[in-house]
Amino acid sequence: MAFTPSTSRPLLVALSGPTSSGKTTLARLLARIFPSTSILHADDYYHTDSAIPVHDGVQDWDCAEAINLPKLEATLRRIKNGEDLNGMTNAVASMEIPEAEGEAAQYDEVVERLKAEIKQWEDALRACVGEAWKQPRRLVIVDGFLLLGPSVRSLRTLFDVRILLRSRYEDSKRRREARSGYTTIEGWWEDPPAYFDRIVWPNYVKEHGFLFQGQDVQGKVNDDVAARAGIDVVPGMGQQSLPDTLAWIVRLLREKLQAGQ
């Protein structure tokens, strides 16, 4: 068995995907399943409102230039060096709307089932390793809309696990446009009319088309490209249920932990 006992360096997980694809909800569910898991929201690293770039006559909150990438990269490097996660995460005031907590609560049954599976897996490993047993590496999950694209290649290389969620165009648009707005560093942002089609979706396609055959983000994954980039794309072409997606990610992370990555 290739399991490696716990080390001071956590397993750094990128959980990325299009807008409104369930990233934050899934991150919070995973933190309930795997012990000693911390979450960082890439949205906490936006520039101030006045520094957000303007594209096509409107502020573009969905491009790489909107994020303070040097600050985010520096945080990830500190995490990889084993610095105190609690002190670091508390220094960042999360801008996430609490709606994800309410959504996560409806999946209690599946969370308890998957948590029991992880405990069973750990117990089996403990029995196998014996006195040398240590807890598996803790997880740090970073959720964000842009963690894997070519514009953030230096970020992508820092992650031990890279997961891309999928969502169909019509589902992402419906969910995004159903939101009233977003808390920002300096106030509040509401998408102007046609913002999804002018800004949000084109940015997603631009940054993630390379992973799909014919650059079609709603089509088939280019498995060779994804493998070379070390990116695991959630199956189902954006139509898999959240519980099924959660179970798939849990199995993937268990495999990564057991492989000692």
Secondary structure, DSSP 8 states (H G I E B T S, - for coil): -------SS-EEEEEE-STTSSHHHHHHHHHHHSTT-EEEEGGGGB--GGGS-EETTEE-TTSGGGB-HHHHHHHHHHHHTT--HHHHHHTS-----THHHHHHHTTHHHHHHHHHHHHHHHHHHHHHHGGG------EEEEEES-SSSGGGHHHHTT-SEEEE----HHHHHHHHHH---EE-SSSEE---TTHIIIIIHHHHHHHHGGGBGGG-TTS-B-HHHHHHHTEEE-SSTT-S-HHHHHHHHHHHHHHHHHTT-
